[in-house]
Amino acid sequence: MSDWNSAELAAIDADGELRVAAHRPDGTLRTPRIVWHVVVDDHLYIRSVRGTDGAWYRGVQRTGTGQIDSGGIRTDVTFVRDDSHDDAIDAAYRAKYGDGSAVDHITAPAARATTLRVEPA
């Protein structure tokens, strides 16, 4: 595992959306899906607004690897389940995206159960 450099993380964080595509078992990429993302304590996090039923999330669970594209950064990544910062992640989602119903969904228990830390491969 390597860490994001500060320029990469800042570029990704500044973008409002992130495209995520999981690797299939044969190494090819699934169709990218747009998700919301936040940075907390110098780590990148994403969640499935549909909880474990989200198609992209199910794909990520199969291999644990994929690719992201955001802020001009396209790179291979690994996905690590991490619920250690859920309250801070909720606050970061509210700060970045506001207090509307979409944020209520991404901070709901079903979405919190899918919190993934995204690490460069």
N, C-alpha and C positions, 0 to 999 in steps of 0.2 A: 504494500500500500504506500502511496505517496500522498502528499498533501497538496491542496490547491495553492498556487502562488497568489499573492494578494491582488495582482492585476486581473487574473482570471476570475477570481471569486467576486471582485468588484463589478466586472463586466457582466457576469451572470446575474448577480444580485440586482443590478440596475435594470435588467430586462424584466418586463411584466409577465412573460410566459417562457416556459421551457418545453422543448420537444423531447420526449423520451421514447426510445425504441429498445425493447428487450432483444437480446440474442435468442434465437431458436437453438435447440440442441445441436443443429448442424452448423451453427456459427453465423447464419444469415440473420439479418435484422428484420424484426416485425415492423409493421407500419407505424411511423411515429405518431404519438398522441401529445396534445398540448396539455400541460399541467401547470398549476401554480407552484411556486417554490419560494423558500425563504432561507436566509443565512442566519444562523445562531451560533455564537461562540466560534466563528471561523469555520463552520461546517455547513454544507448545503443539505437541505432537507426537502423532501417531497412527500405528498400523501395522495391517496386515491379518494376523491370526493364520493365515489360510489362504494367505498369500503373494499372489502375483499372480493366483491363482485365486479370491480373494474377490470376490463379486459387487459389493459396494459399492466396492471398490478399482477394479475394472474400470470402473465407472460414473464414478468420479472422474477416471480417466485420460482419458476421452473429452472432458470439458469443462474440467477443472481448477477448477471452481467448485461451490458447493453451499451447504448450510446445516448448522449445528450447533445442538444444544440440550443444555445442561448447566449445572447450578448456577443455574438460573433465567435463563440467558442464551441467547437464541435469536437467531442472526444469520447473515447471509450471509457466506461465507468464500471464500478461494482456497486451493488446496492446492499446495504446492511441494515437490518431491522434495528431500530434504536428508539426506545420510548423514554429515554433518560432525561429529555428536555421538553417533554410535551407541553408543559405550561408556558415555557418561553417561546416555543414554536407557535402556539396559539396566539400569543401576544404579537409575535412577529407577523403572522398572517393578518391580524387586525390592523397593525400599523401600516403594512404594505398595501393591503387591498380594501381596507375600510370595514364597516360594520354591517354590510348588507346580508341578505339571505344566503348568498353563495359562500360567504365567510362563515356563516353559522354552520353550513354543511361541512366545510373543510376542517372545522374545529369540533365537530360532533364526535361522539364516542366511536362510531363506525369508521370514520376517517382517521381518527387518532390511532386506531388499531393497525393502521397501515403505514405509520411513519417510517420512512426510510432515509438513512444518511447516504448521500451519494458521494462516492470517492473516486478520484481519477485512477484509472487502471495502470 
